[in-house]
Amino acid sequence: MNVTQRQVHLVLRQALEDGTDVKLTEQAQRFREEGFGWRYDGLADWTMDAIFERLRELGVETDADRFAEQARTATRCMLLEENWREGLALDDSPWDDFPFLASEELWRRLTPELPCPELIAERLEKHIRSTDRLSHVATYDQQRADMAEVDLVLDYLDRFESGERAAKFDELRDCGLHDFGSWLLELVLMRGDLFPDEVTRLADRMSEFYEAENFQGDLACALAHAKREDEALERVRRNLELYPDDVWIRIKAGDAHEEMGDDEQALRLYKEALPMATEPYDWDGVEERLVDLLEATGRAEVWEELRRKHPRPASPSLLSTSESDLRSLATHEGQPPGWLAEDAERTAPVLPSRPDVKVGRNDPCPCGSGKKHKKCCLARV
């Protein structure tokens, strides 16, 4: 069993919860009637005695006392389940997937003090789905709940040496369907006005091993929006010094200055960014900001001169998407016992919280309102 198998299981569980797939719902009901509903529904309604008894029948030696020691030794659910399966012949058994689900259910009940990426990812998935991600109408309590999930991730990563955290975060990301990295990055901008200290901690800790330029660029904008201008200026200065060739660091620096009302500095930085924009998306980001600010300051005619001097880069040819990447794993009509393990060998879909695009003040708002970001969520008071 592996992480990909868990993703397949998550896809099925979420599809059942949505209730829109009739075939999947009918198939799950048939499995329930045959005594295998746990494949879809999990083991939450099983007693611990029943779980341990079934594991013993399958050849897994464990009990309530031994489980805690096994969990501490394994350090995570996936490795514990792999240890259990050594020497067992379950591949053709209708109970093939039971150790996979049992390892997580028992870990959740018996060793909650031992955080593992599988269960942290499960909690994050539930939170992201239940809160409709980063809604622009989120209440203070909902936003506070977002930051509680941030603490969960950072506290988990703090358990490891600095050199291990990148790999541990990759493990966590591999356990879920949403892109937790993008979600955390979104929080810096979307929650920075109410929780500047918290997002500063988030950006600084993640910058140690993951997308430092993006986290630090967005943090400067968040601090500017939170009226922490001295801190924002210091971040801008340091970012430009550390990442002088990064076009989005320069764009975000301009965004921060514009947020603080310094239009001239913002224009200077946007103009510097334009010749650095060698990709169409980057160029479009600079164009929108320059046009918007030049119009606002009565200098709209300047844009035509800049555009002629630095024309938009050519768009790269689109790459074809492989059929396997688009395959739906929501239904498994007619599959024999062990279908979950078989599908785990294929690529499970990873559902990002949004495309990996950095949201500036002039970008379309991620809440889907159709307005510019600065006219929607960033204008929230």
Secondary structure, 3 states (H helix, E strand, C coil): CCHHHHHHHHHHHHHHHHCCCHHHHHHHHHHHHCCCCHHHHCCCCCCHHHHHHHHHHHCCCCCHHHHHHHHHHHCCHHHHHHHHHCCCCCCCCCCCCHHHHHHHHHHHHHCCCCCCHHHHHHHHHHHHHHCCCCCCCCCHHHHHHHHHHHHHHHHHHCCCCHHHHHHHHHHHHHCCCCCHHHHHHHHHHHHCCCCHHHHHHHHHHHCCCCCHHHHHHHHHHHHHHCCCHHHHHHHHHHHHHHCCCCHHHHHHHHHHHHHCCCHHHHHHHHHHHHHHCCCHHHHHHHHHHHHHHHHHCCCCCHHHHHHHHCCCCCCCCCCCCCHHHHCCCCCCCCCCCCHHHHHHCCCCCCCCCCCCCCCCCCCECCCCCCCEHHHCHHHCC
